[in-house]
Amino acid sequence: MQWFDVSVPAVRRALAVGALGLACWLAGAAQAAVLHLEGPGGARQVDTETLLRHPEARDIDVPADVAYHRPMRYRAVPLAAVLNGLGLGAGDVLEAVALDGFVAQLPGALVLRPGRGQAWLAVEPAGAPWPVLPGKASGPGPFYIVWPVADGVLSEQWPYAVARLHVREAPEKRWPRIGVAPEVPAGDARRRGQAIFVAQCFVCHTMNGGGEARLGPDLNLPMSPVEYFQPQALRQLVRNPASVRQWPGQSMPGFAPDRLSDSDLDDLVSYLQHMARERRGAR
């Protein structure tokens, strides 16, 4: 038989501990996350509770959620409404900076497109976290850019755990050294590959030192992966990194054909080959 201390001092201690724990839990549950916004129209902050009370907030269904790999429902606000007054134009980019250092460059024309294909900012309610992501230690909160109709949207254009949204110039204007040579014609595979690189790789990697992300190595300095991987091995690395090499803390995702088509992968390799040749020619 187990005995419990039920004396008055013990009861008081238990009540005090319980009250303290409840107070701490309520304080944590009530704490709203803050999203930082910056653009030509100024800088401001908006928190979870303000967004959840936004007049355009509503429950939305996302049939093919990229992060969860299944249908999801969120309380969300049209992203264009959140950015109203910030000064984002169709020729700009919206730089989404995540808590882990992931940096997505979203074309302004894509972010601002109207109708069913518009972007939404999903907002995680304080005290009611979203489920943990597959293979991760946490969910995609506090803020997650989602696309209920994702036509023309690539997998890395769904940034989650977003902390900051900045209006910027296009990456090739901010960092000219990431661009292909001027004589490369429009529509060339190398130019298409540059666009794929910015959308899918620039979120974690730099090119010739240009870029904001620091999660992965530079893809041309001191050498390009096309110079130290056989072509088939490089393609396999992109498709399934762990099948080529493994290391502690490995975080690079695999890009299956539904995330990066074979033709897009060919264009990306053409871009990397071109940038490697340009670097060698500059020596």
Summary of the structure (lengths in Angstrom):
residues: 283
radius of gyration: 22.9
end to end distance: 82.4
largest distance: 86.5
contacts: 799
relative contact order: 0.11
helix: 35%
strand: 20%
